[in-house]
């Protein structure tokens, strides 16, 4: 397969893609950002809690 045919086929496929509307793209982006922040908060809380627990274990062994 030559390179020209590959790019021609790729452009042809992109014309057949069902792209979201602007409103759908904005809504999906907001959901992705919200989920990202929630998971980041949860991981930060878990990290802080585990670090605190580790410090408590170190105090017991000293």
N, CA, C, O and CB atoms as a CASP TS submission, in Angstrom:
PFRMAT TS
TARGET T0000
AUTHOR 0000-0000-0000
METHOD Language model
MODEL 1
PARENT N/A
ATOM      1  N   UNK     1       0.860  -1.174   0.000  1.00  0.00           N
ATOM      2  CA  UNK     1       0.000   0.000   0.000  1.00  0.00           C
ATOM      3  C   UNK     1       0.904   1.235   0.000  1.00  0.00           C
ATOM      4  O   UNK     1       1.837   1.337   0.796  1.00  0.00           O
ATOM      5  CB  UNK     1      -0.977  -0.001   1.237  1.00  0.00           C
ATOM      6  N   UNK     2       0.616   2.145  -0.885  1.00  0.00           N
ATOM      7  CA  UNK     2       1.460   3.339  -0.929  1.00  0.00           C
ATOM      8  C   UNK     2       0.918   4.425  -0.008  1.00  0.00           C
ATOM      9  O   UNK     2      -0.229   4.373   0.435  1.00  0.00           O
ATOM     10  CB  UNK     2       1.563   3.869  -2.362  1.00  0.00           C
ATOM     11  N   UNK     3       1.753   5.389   0.264  1.00  0.00           N
ATOM     12  CA  UNK     3       1.456   6.435   1.232  1.00  0.00           C
ATOM     13  C   UNK     3       0.302   7.326   0.782  1.00  0.00           C
ATOM     14  O   UNK     3      -0.519   7.733   1.605  1.00  0.00           O
ATOM     15  CB  UNK     3       2.689   7.275   1.477  1.00  0.00           C
ATOM     16  N   UNK     4       0.231   7.629  -0.488  1.00  0.00           N
ATOM     17  CA  UNK     4      -0.836   8.497  -1.000  1.00  0.00           C
ATOM     18  C   UNK     4      -2.208   7.863  -0.788  1.00  0.00           C
ATOM     19  O   UNK     4      -3.143   8.538  -0.358  1.00  0.00           O
ATOM     20  CB  UNK     4      -0.618   8.792  -2.493  1.00  0.00           C
ATOM     21  N   UNK     5      -2.332   6.586  -1.083  1.00  0.00           N
ATOM     22  CA  UNK     5      -3.610   5.885  -0.897  1.00  0.00           C
ATOM     23  C   UNK     5      -3.985   5.848   0.588  1.00  0.00           C
ATOM     24  O   UNK     5      -5.153   5.998   0.947  1.00  0.00           O
ATOM     25  CB  UNK     5      -3.530   4.439  -1.469  1.00  0.00           C
ATOM     26  N   UNK     6      -2.994   5.651   1.431  1.00  0.00           N
ATOM     27  CA  UNK     6      -3.251   5.611   2.868  1.00  0.00           C
ATOM     28  C   UNK     6      -3.876   6.928   3.334  1.00  0.00           C
ATOM     29  O   UNK     6      -4.896   6.917   4.023  1.00  0.00           O
ATOM     30  CB  UNK     6      -1.946   5.330   3.645  1.00  0.00           C
ATOM     31  N   UNK     7      -3.274   8.060   2.965  1.00  0.00           N
ATOM     32  CA  UNK     7      -3.801   9.353   3.397  1.00  0.00           C
ATOM     33  C   UNK     7      -5.148   9.656   2.756  1.00  0.00           C
ATOM     34  O   UNK     7      -6.011  10.260   3.394  1.00  0.00           O
ATOM     35  CB  UNK     7      -2.812  10.461   3.067  1.00  0.00           C
ATOM     36  N   UNK     8      -5.341   9.251   1.520  1.00  0.00           N
ATOM     37  CA  UNK     8      -6.636   9.448   0.855  1.00  0.00           C
ATOM     38  C   UNK     8      -7.725   8.664   1.596  1.00  0.00           C
ATOM     39  O   UNK     8      -8.822   9.174   1.823  1.00  0.00           O
ATOM     40  CB  UNK     8      -6.564   9.003  -0.641  1.00  0.00           C
ATOM     41  N   UNK     9      -7.409   7.424   1.968  1.00  0.00           N
ATOM     42  CA  UNK     9      -8.369   6.611   2.717  1.00  0.00           C
ATOM     43  C   UNK     9      -8.631   7.187   4.105  1.00  0.00           C
ATOM     44  O   UNK     9      -9.761   7.146   4.593  1.00  0.00           O
ATOM     45  CB  UNK     9      -7.863   5.175   2.838  1.00  0.00           C
ATOM     46  N   UNK    10      -7.591   7.724   4.742  1.00  0.00           N
ATOM     47  CA  UNK    10      -7.756   8.315   6.074  1.00  0.00           C
ATOM     48  C   UNK    10      -8.685   9.524   6.015  1.00  0.00           C
ATOM     49  O   UNK    10      -9.562   9.675   6.865  1.00  0.00           O
ATOM     50  CB  UNK    10      -6.388   8.725   6.659  1.00  0.00           C
ATOM     51  N   UNK    11      -8.500  10.374   5.027  1.00  0.00           N
ATOM     52  CA  UNK    11      -9.371  11.548   4.870  1.00  0.00           C
ATOM     53  C   UNK    11     -10.791  11.104   4.570  1.00  0.00           C
ATOM     54  O   UNK    11     -11.746  11.695   5.073  1.00  0.00           O
ATOM     55  CB  UNK    11      -8.851  12.479   3.746  1.00  0.00           C
ATOM     56  N   UNK    12     -10.938  10.075   3.760  1.00  0.00           N
ATOM     57  CA  UNK    12     -12.264   9.552   3.441  1.00  0.00           C
ATOM     58  C   UNK    12     -12.969   9.058   4.704  1.00  0.00           C
ATOM     59  O   UNK    12     -14.161   9.305   4.889  1.00  0.00           O
ATOM     60  CB  UNK    12     -12.160   8.416   2.410  1.00  0.00           C
ATOM     61  N   UNK    13     -12.242   8.369   5.562  1.00  0.00           N
ATOM     62  CA  UNK    13     -12.828   7.891   6.814  1.00  0.00           C
ATOM     63  C   UNK    13     -13.222   9.053   7.724  1.00  0.00           C
ATOM     64  O   UNK    13     -14.262   8.996   8.380  1.00  0.00           O
ATOM     65  CB  UNK    13     -11.846   6.967   7.540  1.00  0.00           C
ATOM     66  N   UNK    14     -12.410  10.098   7.770  1.00  0.00           N
ATOM     67  CA  UNK    14     -12.720  11.251   8.620  1.00  0.00           C
ATOM     68  C   UNK    14     -13.994  11.960   8.167  1.00  0.00           C
ATOM     69  O   UNK    14     -14.690  12.565   8.983  1.00  0.00           O
ATOM     70  CB  UNK    14     -11.550  12.235   8.620  1.00  0.00           C
ATOM     71  N   UNK    15     -14.301  11.891   6.885  1.00  0.00           N
ATOM     72  CA  UNK    15     -15.541  12.506   6.397  1.00  0.00           C
ATOM     73  C   UNK    15     -16.765  11.709   6.839  1.00  0.00           C
ATOM     74  O   UNK    15     -17.868  12.252   6.906  1.00  0.00           O
ATOM     75  CB  UNK    15     -15.516  12.617   4.866  1.00  0.00           C
ATOM     76  N   UNK    16     -16.574  10.414   7.145  1.00  0.00           N
ATOM     77  CA  UNK    16     -17.699   9.566   7.558  1.00  0.00           C
ATOM     78  C   UNK    16     -17.920   9.565   9.067  1.00  0.00           C
ATOM     79  O   UNK    16     -18.918   9.027   9.547  1.00  0.00           O
ATOM     80  CB  UNK    16     -17.473   8.149   7.085  1.00  0.00           C
ATOM     81  N   UNK    17     -17.010  10.156   9.809  1.00  0.00           N
ATOM     82  CA  UNK    17     -17.116  10.168  11.273  1.00  0.00           C
ATOM     83  C   UNK    17     -18.293  11.046  11.692  1.00  0.00           C
ATOM     84  O   UNK    17     -18.532  12.106  11.114  1.00  0.00           O
ATOM     85  CB  UNK    17     -15.792  10.679  11.925  1.00  0.00           C
ATOM     86  N   UNK    18     -19.021  10.588  12.703  1.00  0.00           N
ATOM     87  CA  UNK    18     -20.129  11.363  13.257  1.00  0.00           C
ATOM     88  C   UNK    18     -19.570  12.226  14.388  1.00  0.00           C
ATOM     89  O   UNK    18     -19.433  11.757  15.517  1.00  0.00           O
ATOM     90  CB  UNK    18     -21.293  10.427  13.769  1.00  0.00           C
ATOM     91  N   UNK    19     -19.249  13.485  14.086  1.00  0.00           N
ATOM     92  CA  UNK    19     -18.637  14.380  15.059  1.00  0.00           C
ATOM     93  C   UNK    19     -19.698  14.936  16.001  1.00  0.00           C
ATOM     94  O   UNK    19     -20.825  15.186  15.575  1.00  0.00           O
ATOM     95  CB  UNK    19     -17.892  15.526  14.351  1.00  0.00           C
ATOM     96  N   UNK    20     -19.355  15.135  17.286  1.00  0.00           N
ATOM     97  CA  UNK    20     -20.341  15.706  18.219  1.00  0.00           C
ATOM     98  C   UNK    20     -20.585  17.180  17.919  1.00  0.00           C
ATOM     99  O   UNK    20     -19.748  17.862  17.329  1.00  0.00           O
ATOM    100  CB  UNK    20     -19.868  15.538  19.676  1.00  0.00           C
ATOM    101  N   UNK    21     -21.759  17.651  18.342  1.00  0.00           N
ATOM    102  CA  UNK    21     -22.058  19.073  18.202  1.00  0.00           C
ATOM    103  C   UNK    21     -21.220  19.844  19.220  1.00  0.00           C
ATOM    104  O   UNK    21     -20.599  19.252  20.104  1.00  0.00           O
ATOM    105  CB  UNK    21     -23.587  19.355  18.401  1.00  0.00           C
ATOM    106  N   UNK    22     -21.210  21.154  19.088  1.00  0.00           N
ATOM    107  CA  UNK    22     -20.438  21.980  20.022  1.00  0.00           C
ATOM    108  C   UNK    22     -20.946  21.791  21.450  1.00  0.00           C
ATOM    109  O   UNK    22     -20.151  21.677  22.383  1.00  0.00           O
ATOM    110  CB  UNK    22     -20.514  23.470  19.622  1.00  0.00           C
ATOM    111  N   UNK    23     -22.269  21.758  21.621  1.00  0.00           N
ATOM    112  CA  UNK    23     -22.853  21.575  22.957  1.00  0.00           C
ATOM    113  C   UNK    23     -22.467  20.219  23.540  1.00  0.00           C
ATOM    114  O   UNK    23     -22.142  20.124  24.724  1.00  0.00           O
ATOM    115  CB  UNK    23     -24.386  21.706  22.899  1.00  0.00           C
ATOM    116  N   UNK    24     -22.501  19.172  22.722  1.00  0.00           N
ATOM    117  CA  UNK    24     -22.125  17.850  23.206  1.00  0.00           C
ATOM    118  C   UNK    24     -20.653  17.828  23.618  1.00  0.00           C
ATOM    119  O   UNK    24     -20.304  17.258  24.651  1.00  0.00           O
ATOM    120  CB  UNK    24     -22.396  16.784  22.129  1.00  0.00           C
ATOM    121  N   UNK    25     -19.805  18.437  22.824  1.00  0.00           N
ATOM    122  CA  UNK    25     -18.370  18.465  23.133  1.00  0.00           C
ATOM    123  C   UNK    25     -18.112  19.220  24.436  1.00  0.00           C
ATOM    124  O   UNK    25     -17.287  18.796  25.245  1.00  0.00           O
ATOM    125  CB  UNK    25     -17.580  19.116  21.978  1.00  0.00           C
ATOM    126  N   UNK    26     -18.817  20.337  24.641  1.00  0.00           N
ATOM    127  CA  UNK    26     -18.649  21.106  25.878  1.00  0.00           C
ATOM    128  C   UNK    26     -19.122  20.290  27.076  1.00  0.00           C
ATOM    129  O   UNK    26     -18.449  20.246  28.105  1.00  0.00           O
ATOM    130  CB  UNK    26     -19.423  22.441  25.801  1.00  0.00           C
ATOM    131  N   UNK    27     -20.275  19.647  26.943  1.00  0.00           N
ATOM    132  CA  UNK    27     -20.827  18.846  28.036  1.00  0.00           C
ATOM    133  C   UNK    27     -19.899  17.672  28.386  1.00  0.00           C
ATOM    134  O   UNK    27     -19.660  17.399  29.563  1.00  0.00           O
ATOM    135  CB  UNK    27     -22.226  18.321  27.658  1.00  0.00           C
ATOM    136  N   UNK    28     -19.387  16.993  27.381  1.00  0.00           N
ATOM    137  CA  UNK    28     -18.490  15.868  27.613  1.00  0.00           C
ATOM    138  C   UNK    28     -17.197  16.355  28.264  1.00  0.00           C
ATOM    139  O   UNK    28     -16.666  15.694  29.157  1.00  0.00           O
ATOM    140  CB  UNK    28     -18.186  15.130  26.290  1.00  0.00           C
ATOM    141  N   UNK    29     -16.690  17.501  27.827  1.00  0.00           N
ATOM    142  CA  UNK    29     -15.463  18.050  28.407  1.00  0.00           C
ATOM    143  C   UNK    29     -15.657  18.394  29.878  1.00  0.00           C
ATOM    144  O   UNK    29     -14.770  18.152  30.697  1.00  0.00           O
ATOM    145  CB  UNK    29     -15.015  19.293  27.633  1.00  0.00           C
ATOM    146  N   UNK    30     -16.816  18.958  30.217  1.00  0.00           N
ATOM    147  CA  UNK    30     -17.107  19.291  31.616  1.00  0.00           C
ATOM    148  C   UNK    30     -17.167  18.024  32.462  1.00  0.00           C
ATOM    149  O   UNK    30     -16.654  18.000  33.581  1.00  0.00           O
ATOM    150  CB  UNK    30     -18.439  20.070  31.727  1.00  0.00           C
ATOM    151  N   UNK    31     -17.785  16.979  31.938  1.00  0.00           N
ATOM    152  CA  UNK    31     -17.866  15.717  32.673  1.00  0.00           C
ATOM    153  C   UNK    31     -16.473  15.140  32.887  1.00  0.00           C
ATOM    154  O   UNK    31     -16.157  14.679  33.984  1.00  0.00           O
ATOM    155  CB  UNK    31     -18.755  14.706  31.923  1.00  0.00           C
ATOM    156  N   UNK    32     -15.638  15.161  31.853  1.00  0.00           N
ATOM    157  CA  UNK    32     -14.278  14.631  31.973  1.00  0.00           C
ATOM    158  C   UNK    32     -13.488  15.418  33.016  1.00  0.00           C
ATOM    159  O   UNK    32     -12.797  14.821  33.841  1.00  0.00           O
ATOM    160  CB  UNK    32     -13.556  14.675  30.610  1.00  0.00           C
ATOM    161  N   UNK    33     -13.579  16.746  32.992  1.00  0.00           N
ATOM    162  CA  UNK    33     -12.872  17.566  33.975  1.00  0.00           C
ATOM    163  C   UNK    33     -13.376  17.303  35.395  1.00  0.00           C
ATOM    164  O   UNK    33     -12.580  17.213  36.330  1.00  0.00           O
ATOM    165  CB  UNK    33     -13.027  19.048  33.632  1.00  0.00           C
ATOM    166  N   UNK    34     -14.679  17.183  35.554  1.00  0.00           N
ATOM    167  CA  UNK    34     -15.251  16.931  36.877  1.00  0.00           C
ATOM    168  C   UNK    34     -14.775  15.587  37.423  1.00  0.00           C
ATOM    169  O   UNK    34     -14.374  15.493  38.583  1.00  0.00           O
ATOM    170  CB  UNK    34     -16.789  16.966  36.817  1.00  0.00           C
ATOM    171  N   UNK    35     -14.819  14.562  36.600  1.00  0.00           N
ATOM    172  CA  UNK    35     -14.377  13.239  37.044  1.00  0.00           C
ATOM    173  C   UNK    35     -12.888  13.270  37.371  1.00  0.00           C
ATOM    174  O   UNK    35     -12.454  12.658  38.347  1.00  0.00           O
ATOM    175  CB  UNK    35     -14.670  12.169  35.962  1.00  0.00           C
ATOM    176  N   UNK    36     -12.107  13.976  36.566  1.00  0.00           N
ATOM    177  CA  UNK    36     -10.672  14.090  36.817  1.00  0.00           C
ATOM    178  C   UNK    36     -10.402  14.744  38.166  1.00  0.00           C
ATOM    179  O   UNK    36      -9.563  14.261  38.926  1.00  0.00           O
ATOM    180  CB  UNK    36      -9.997  14.890  35.703  1.00  0.00           C
ATOM    181  N   UNK    37     -11.102  15.838  38.477  1.00  0.00           N
ATOM    182  CA  UNK    37     -10.900  16.516  39.753  1.00  0.00           C
ATOM    183  C   UNK    37     -11.355  15.657  40.927  1.00  0.00           C
ATOM    184  O   UNK    37     -10.700  15.645  41.969  1.00  0.00           O
ATOM    185  CB  UNK    37     -11.643  17.843  39.765  1.00  0.00           C
ATOM    186  N   UNK    38     -12.459  14.942  40.778  1.00  0.00           N
ATOM    187  CA  UNK    38     -12.944  14.081  41.863  1.00  0.00           C
ATOM    188  C   UNK    38     -11.937  12.971  42.142  1.00  0.00           C
ATOM    189  O   UNK    38     -11.616  12.700  43.299  1.00  0.00           O
ATOM    190  CB  UNK    38     -14.326  13.477  41.510  1.00  0.00           C
ATOM    191  N   UNK    39     -11.442  12.333  41.097  1.00  0.00           N
ATOM    192  CA  UNK    39     -10.473  11.253  41.291  1.00  0.00           C
ATOM    193  C   UNK    39      -9.168  11.800  41.865  1.00  0.00           C
ATOM    194  O   UNK    39      -8.559  11.161  42.723  1.00  0.00           O
ATOM    195  CB  UNK    39     -10.206  10.521  39.962  1.00  0.00           C
ATOM    196  N   UNK    40      -8.730  12.971  41.403  1.00  0.00           N
ATOM    197  CA  UNK    40      -7.513  13.579  41.947  1.00  0.00           C
ATOM    198  C   UNK    40      -7.683  13.876  43.434  1.00  0.00           C
ATOM    199  O   UNK    40      -6.767  13.638  44.221  1.00  0.00           O
ATOM    200  CB  UNK    40      -7.162  14.874  41.180  1.00  0.00           C
ATOM    201  N   UNK    41      -8.852  14.395  43.826  1.00  0.00           N
ATOM    202  CA  UNK    41      -9.123  14.669  45.235  1.00  0.00           C
ATOM    203  C   UNK    41      -9.099  13.380  46.048  1.00  0.00           C
ATOM    204  O   UNK    41      -8.513  13.334  47.130  1.00  0.00           O
ATOM    205  CB  UNK    41     -10.478  15.375  45.396  1.00  0.00           C
ATOM    206  N   UNK    42      -9.740  12.331  45.524  1.00  0.00           N
ATOM    207  CA  UNK    42      -9.781  11.055  46.237  1.00  0.00           C
ATOM    208  C   UNK    42      -8.384  10.467  46.396  1.00  0.00           C
ATOM    209  O   UNK    42      -8.043   9.960  47.464  1.00  0.00           O
ATOM    210  CB  UNK    42     -10.685  10.064  45.504  1.00  0.00           C
ATOM    211  N   UNK    43      -7.576  10.530  45.344  1.00  0.00           N
ATOM    212  CA  UNK    43      -6.216  10.004  45.433  1.00  0.00           C
ATOM    213  C   UNK    43      -5.367  10.838  46.387  1.00  0.00           C
ATOM    214  O   UNK    43      -4.546  10.287  47.120  1.00  0.00           O
ATOM    215  CB  UNK    43      -5.567   9.967  44.047  1.00  0.00           C
ATOM    216  N   UNK    44      -5.552  12.152  46.388  1.00  0.00           N
ATOM    217  CA  UNK    44      -4.830  13.003  47.327  1.00  0.00           C
ATOM    218  C   UNK    44      -5.199  12.690  48.760  1.00  0.00           C
ATOM    219  O   UNK    44      -4.335  12.627  49.634  1.00  0.00           O
ATOM    220  CB  UNK    44      -5.102  14.460  47.035  1.00  0.00           C
ATOM    221  N   UNK    45      -6.500  12.493  49.001  1.00  0.00           N
ATOM    222  CA  UNK    45      -6.959  12.135  50.347  1.00  0.00           C
ATOM    223  C   UNK    45      -6.383  10.787  50.763  1.00  0.00           C
ATOM    224  O   UNK    45      -5.910  10.636  51.890  1.00  0.00           O
ATOM    225  CB  UNK    45      -8.502  12.098  50.406  1.00  0.00           C
ATOM    226  N   UNK    46      -6.418   9.811  49.868  1.00  0.00           N
ATOM    227  CA  UNK    46      -5.887   8.484  50.172  1.00  0.00           C
ATOM    228  C   UNK    46      -4.390   8.558  50.457  1.00  0.00           C
ATOM    229  O   UNK    46      -3.903   7.913  51.386  1.00  0.00           O
ATOM    230  CB  UNK    46      -6.161   7.513  49.010  1.00  0.00           C
ATOM    231  N   UNK    47      -3.667   9.332  49.671  1.00  0.00           N
ATOM    232  CA  UNK    47      -2.226   9.486  49.885  1.00  0.00           C
ATOM    233  C   UNK    47      -1.943  10.111  51.252  1.00  0.00           C
ATOM    234  O   UNK    47      -1.056   9.653  51.971  1.00  0.00           O
ATOM    235  CB  UNK    47      -1.604  10.347  48.767  1.00  0.00           C
ATOM    236  N   UNK    48      -2.686  11.146  51.608  1.00  0.00           N
ATOM    237  CA  UNK    48      -2.502  11.802  52.901  1.00  0.00           C
ATOM    238  C   UNK    48      -2.819  10.837  54.042  1.00  0.00           C
ATOM    239  O   UNK    48      -2.080  10.767  55.023  1.00  0.00           O
ATOM    240  CB  UNK    48      -3.390  13.057  53.001  1.00  0.00           C
ATOM    241  N   UNK    49      -3.900  10.108  53.913  1.00  0.00           N
ATOM    242  CA  UNK    49      -4.301   9.153  54.949  1.00  0.00           C
ATOM    243  C   UNK    49      -3.247   8.053  55.112  1.00  0.00           C
ATOM    244  O   UNK    49      -2.884   7.702  56.235  1.00  0.00           O
ATOM    245  CB  UNK    49      -5.671   8.532  54.606  1.00  0.00           C
ATOM    246  N   UNK    50      -2.758   7.513  53.996  1.00  0.00           N
ATOM    247  CA  UNK    50      -1.753   6.453  54.082  1.00  0.00           C
ATOM    248  C   UNK    50      -0.434   6.979  54.644  1.00  0.00           C
ATOM    249  O   UNK    50       0.242   6.274  55.393  1.00  0.00           O
ATOM    250  CB  UNK    50      -1.522   5.831  52.705  1.00  0.00           C
ATOM    251  N   UNK    51      -0.063   8.207  54.291  1.00  0.00           N
ATOM    252  CA  UNK    51       1.165   8.804  54.845  1.00  0.00           C
ATOM    253  C   UNK    51       1.020   8.992  56.354  1.00  0.00           C
ATOM    254  O   UNK    51       1.953   8.728  57.112  1.00  0.00           O
ATOM    255  CB  UNK    51       1.477  10.167  54.160  1.00  0.00           C
ATOM    256  N   UNK    52      -0.156   9.450  56.783  1.00  0.00           N
ATOM    257  CA  UNK    52      -0.410   9.608  58.215  1.00  0.00           C
ATOM    258  C   UNK    52      -0.329   8.250  58.917  1.00  0.00           C
ATOM    259  O   UNK    52       0.281   8.140  59.981  1.00  0.00           O
ATOM    260  CB  UNK    52      -1.797  10.260  58.454  1.00  0.00           C
ATOM    261  N   UNK    53      -0.934   7.223  58.335  1.00  0.00           N
ATOM    262  CA  UNK    53      -0.881   5.882  58.926  1.00  0.00           C
ATOM    263  C   UNK    53       0.522   5.344  59.005  1.00  0.00           C
ATOM    264  O   UNK    53       0.892   4.703  59.989  1.00  0.00           O
ATOM    265  CB  UNK    53      -1.733   4.931  58.138  1.00  0.00           C
ATOM    266  N   UNK    54       1.308   5.598  57.982  1.00  0.00           N
ATOM    267  CA  UNK    54       2.704   5.164  57.978  1.00  0.00           C
ATOM    268  C   UNK    54       3.485   5.863  59.092  1.00  0.00           C
ATOM    269  O   UNK    54       4.292   5.242  59.784  1.00  0.00           O
ATOM    270  CB  UNK    54       3.355   5.447  56.609  1.00  0.00           C
ATOM    271  N   UNK    55       3.233   7.157  59.252  1.00  0.00           N
ATOM    272  CA  UNK    55       3.907   7.904  60.330  1.00  0.00           C
ATOM    273  C   UNK    55       3.515   7.343  61.702  1.00  0.00           C
ATOM    274  O   UNK    55       4.357   7.246  62.594  1.00  0.00           O
ATOM    275  CB  UNK    55       3.552   9.417  60.251  1.00  0.00           C
ATOM    276  N   UNK    56       2.269   6.983  61.868  1.00  0.00           N
ATOM    277  CA  UNK    56       1.819   6.410  63.134  1.00  0.00           C
ATOM    278  C   UNK    56       2.505   5.064  63.409  1.00  0.00           C
ATOM    279  O   UNK    56       2.879   4.772  64.545  1.00  0.00           O
ATOM    280  CB  UNK    56       0.291   6.235  63.122  1.00  0.00           C
ATOM    281  N   UNK    57       2.663   4.254  62.361  1.00  0.00           N
ATOM    282  CA  UNK    57       3.359   2.985  62.530  1.00  0.00           C
ATOM    283  C   UNK    57       4.823   3.198  62.901  1.00  0.00           C
ATOM    284  O   UNK    57       5.377   2.464  63.719  1.00  0.00           O
ATOM    285  CB  UNK    57       3.259   2.154  61.257  1.00  0.00           C
ATOM    286  N   UNK    58       5.440   4.199  62.300  1.00  0.00           N
ATOM    287  CA  UNK    58       6.838   4.492  62.637  1.00  0.00           C
ATOM    288  C   UNK    58       6.975   4.943  64.083  1.00  0.00           C
ATOM    289  O   UNK    58       7.955   4.605  64.746  1.00  0.00           O
ATOM    290  CB  UNK    58       7.399   5.566  61.704  1.00  0.00           C
ATOM    291  N   UNK    59       6.004   5.704  64.578  1.00  0.00           N
ATOM    292  CA  UNK    59       6.041   6.167  65.971  1.00  0.00           C
ATOM    293  C   UNK    59       5.911   4.985  66.930  1.00  0.00           C
ATOM    294  O   UNK    59       6.535   4.983  67.991  1.00  0.00           O
ATOM    295  CB  UNK    59       4.914   7.195  66.234  1.00  0.00           C
ATOM    296  N   UNK    60       5.100   3.968  66.567  1.00  0.00           N
ATOM    297  CA  UNK    60       4.933   2.802  67.417  1.00  0.00           C
ATOM    298  C   UNK    60       6.213   1.988  67.527  1.00  0.00           C
ATOM    299  O   UNK    60       6.503   1.416  68.577  1.00  0.00           O
ATOM    300  CB  UNK    60       3.818   1.935  66.891  1.00  0.00           C
ATOM    301  N   UNK    61       6.977   1.937  66.442  1.00  0.00           N
ATOM    302  CA  UNK    61       8.198   1.111  66.437  1.00  0.00           C
ATOM    303  C   UNK    61       9.379   1.813  67.100  1.00  0.00           C
ATOM    304  O   UNK    61      10.387   1.169  67.391  1.00  0.00           O
ATOM    305  CB  UNK    61       8.570   0.738  65.007  1.00  0.00           C
ATOM    306  N   UNK    62       9.278   3.111  67.344  1.00  0.00           N
ATOM    307  CA  UNK    62      10.417   3.845  67.906  1.00  0.00           C
ATOM    308  C   UNK    62      10.475   3.748  69.406  1.00  0.00           C
ATOM    309  O   UNK    62      11.376   4.313  70.027  1.00  0.00           O
ATOM    310  CB  UNK    62      10.358   5.291  67.504  1.00  0.00           C
TER
END
